[in-house]
Amino acid sequence: MTITADPGTGKRTAGGNLPGTAPRRRRSGRLRRIGLPYLFLLPALVLELLVHLVPMLIGIVVSFRELTQFYLRDWTASPWAGLDNYAVSVDFDAPAGEALLASFATTCLFTVASVGLCWLLGTAAAVFMQETFRGRGFLRTLFLVPYALPVYAAVITWAFMFQRDNGIINHVLHDQLGLTDSPPFWLLGDNAFVTLLVVSVWKGWPFAFLIMMAGLQNIPRDIYEAAALDGAGTWQQIRRITLPSLRPVNQVLVLVLFLWTFNDFNTPFVLFGKAAPASADLVSIHIYQSSFQTWNFGTGSAMSVLLLLFLLVVTGLYLLFTSRGKKATDGH
């Protein structure tokens, strides 16, 4: 340790570090740098635990119990049912299992149609928006309006538009164009599936458009210019350049759209209320009806767990196949 004098004040101060002081300070500084990111993540982890993980674990426990309205005050006192709730859910010869299977088939058909149309419209609009023309910025903003609107406000507006007597859809199709003999019911019967699909695609395709727009920005324009010089037309450029370059983006986009659409509850609930028509009876609505209308929360929880397992299996298989396809492409 050295002692130095301050030229201004004449006071002597001690300089240098005691043995072991500098390493301890360096270690404490390193610990603070390492622990600081986890400290910032702690509120999000706590909220995730409280909002998602804890209710999910409680739902799994409830699926093994015979929980009805008689045990709502103290659900832990409900009788233990074991696998009975799961047996009822997958017994497709019984009414409950048969209804769940029909709802599952409807959800699969709806998901395939909605995801396919969202991807097709989003990709076509993104490719179209790559060209420079007057009003492109306005159209980009206009295309993103359905994605920016609150879901409940947008779906309620569609519900009014699809009203049989006062809705604008029937006013245009029947009163203005005369395409139908009588105003059809859009929120009842088989037409409910078409209504649900239209609303789902309307509010979902801007997300696909946004993701595709971001993916197209990473494709160099020199490749298209070189392809054009070689005589490649627009369709050949899309087929040979655009789609292969967007493969990683498409893999994530399709998976996210699939999970969002298969689990969609807000759209059918706002459109049809608590009792959706059979043609639009998605699994999410069906589980809600099984739980809160029949007051059989054990069976509803078992259906929810089965849905969770199905989505986990499909997601795992999808990621496995896409990763293998990527490795094969890279190796080739």
Secondary structure as UniProt FT lines:
FT   STRAND          2..5
FT   TURN            7..9
FT   STRAND          12..15
FT   TURN            19..20
FT   HELIX           21..48
FT   HELIX           49..53
FT   HELIX           54..62
FT   TURN            63..64
FT   HELIX           69..71
FT   HELIX           75..77
FT   TURN            82..83
FT   HELIX           84..90
FT   TURN            92..93
FT   HELIX           95..128
FT   TURN            129..130
FT   TURN            134..135
FT   HELIX           136..143
FT   HELIX           145..148
FT   HELIX           151..161
FT   TURN            164..166
FT   HELIX           168..170
FT   HELIX           171..176
FT   TURN            189..190
FT   HELIX           191..216
FT   TURN            217..218
FT   HELIX           221..229
FT   TURN            230..231
FT   HELIX           234..237
FT   HELIX           238..242
FT   HELIX           243..245
FT   HELIX           247..262
FT   HELIX           266..272
FT   TURN            273..274
FT   HELIX           278..280
FT   HELIX           283..292
FT   HELIX           297..331
//
